[in-house]
Structure formats: structure tokens, C-alpha cells
Amino acid sequence: MPPSVRGMDPSNILVAGVGGIGCSWAHQAYLRCGMGAHLALVDADDSSFKTGENIHVLRLGHALDENGCAALPPLAEQRMRGLANLTNQLFQSAELVILLTGLGGGVGTGAAHEFARQARQSGAIVLAVAGLPFESQPARAAIAEEGLERLEHVAHVTVRLSLERLARQARERGQMWQMGAEWIEDLVDGLVRTLMRMGLINLDLMDLRAIVDQVGGATMLVGVGRPDDPKGILESALKAPLAAMDVSGAKGCLIQVEGGLGMTIGQVEAVTALFTSALDNDAQVILGARVSEDLVDTIRVVTLLSGIS
């Protein structure tokens, strides 16, 4: 039976957190998915690690090394490279790696791009979300810039996440942004559901690869709202805590529309038309749609845009 009918095996999807904040985000997203995907946690600090089924821990350095890789990206990169034998085993069954990290410190900046490089070398599609430092942290921002450039070079897609916007939105909801980001959880959950479950219109790994292989920049958006308010869903996506990026004229778009039992084809078409209205006239658009009983009176749209100039 072809993958587009049966969906991906959950063991082929790896959610990975690199560094303290990346591990926190990845663990929360993993719990949200709850469908058998695997989780990898990479850090030099034992407090970042969790235990459980399908959870893999990669410690950078010796347990007695109190300072970890603080502010030393080259050390983190070297230690990540030294774990290649372990990562080779980890990546054997991984077809999609969703990598979450924060840049500007030692582990995220140094190890994330090396982890992504090894994952891509194994044949996996690598989608990365990288948190960028606050405006009040110019020294960390300078360190992050180099790590971001290297991560974008090896990952198929690197989403630039603004911690400034993320923290502001979390405060407005009375939440702690360090413990988990709702936007990230929606993104990861949406991607995992898209590839693992059958839908009205199915998407598979070949569809994903066709879009990420487009030349140019790339990013991902998530929008959530009421089925009768497609403009509100688009506005939700545009309020994402992302660093500024002009996505108009994108040449590739994979869009997954997911809604409750009452979702209609007309609602799918309406929200799709809005989300694709700013694309290049000759853009390649691949649409998926599925019904999820837990999304009561709600539509969630996950969009991957590529070929951004």
C-alpha cells in the first residue's frame, strides 16, 4: 500500500531538541503529538533530559563537566561530531527530522547545525525552528548569526523564530515562553498528523520533498481559527512569532487544512485561496486536507513556503 494512503510510520519521524530551550520545546511538542514519533534531546546539561518510551538522550560531554559547553559553540560542535556513531543509529529509521533549538549560546549555536548535517546526510528531510536572541542581547545575537547561517546551509527549511515576539505573546496569555511555545506545538503536531494519518486529500513525504527542494528561502506558518472565518485564520498565521520575512512571490507551497467533523470542501477552498493569494503566479501548490474529531469548530492550517527570494 503506498505511503500516501497508509501514512508514515511514526518511528520514521524524529522530533529533536538541541540545547536547553530546544529540549524544552521538543519535549512539550512530543507530548502534544502523542502518536508514536521519536524524541531526541541533545544538551550538555542533565536537567534538560527526560525519560520515557521512544526518548533518546545525547549528552555532549562528560557527566562531571560542570560548565557544559557554555558560550563555546566550537566545543559543542566537536562533541556533537564525536557522537556520530550514536546519531547514525538514531537516523537509520528517520525520514523526517523536526529540529528545535535556540541560538546564541554554546550548545544550540554549535551543535544544532552539526546534528542537522548528520541527519540530512543520512537521507532525512530536516525542518528546523531556530529561536533568535532578544534585542537586548547583542553579544548573543552576533553568536547566533553565525550559527543561523550554518544551520540554514544544511537544513532543508530553517524557520527564524523571534524570542522577542514569542515572549511578548506568551506574556499576553499569562504563560512562560521558556516552558513551551503553543505556536511550535501547533506546528509540530500539524506536521506529524499531516504525514501520519489518512485524510480527505493525502500528503506524503514525496510531496514535502518536492516543496523543500525549491531553490530559495523557506519558512512555515500555522493559523488556527473558526471554520467560517478564513480571514481570521490567515491573520492568526501572520501573527506568528517569526522574524520579519517577506513571503510574497514564494514559488512552492505545501498546505495542510485540518478541521473538525463539520468541515466542508467549501471551507477548505476558501482558506486555501487566501493562504495562496500572495504566491508567485506559477507557484507549485500541494494541498492536503483531513478531518480530526478533536478540532471542534476549529480549522488549523499548516503551510510550508519555499522558493522565497
Secondary structure, 3 states (H helix, E strand, C coil): CCHHHHCCCHHHEEEEEECHHHHHHHHHHHHHHCCCCEEEEEECCHHHCCCCCCEEEEECCCCCCCCCCCCCHHHHHHHHHCCHHHHHHHHCCCCEEEEEEECCCHHHHHHHHHHHHHHHHCCCEEEEEEEECCCCCHHHHHHHHHHHHHHHHHCCEEEEEEHHHHHHHHHHCCCCHHHCCHHHHHHHHHHHHHHHCCCCECCCHHHHHHHHCCCCEEEEEEEEECCCCHHHHHHHHHCCCECCCCCCCCCEEEEEEEECCCCCHHHHHHHHHHHCCCCCCCCEEEEEEEECCCCCCCEEEEEEEEEEC
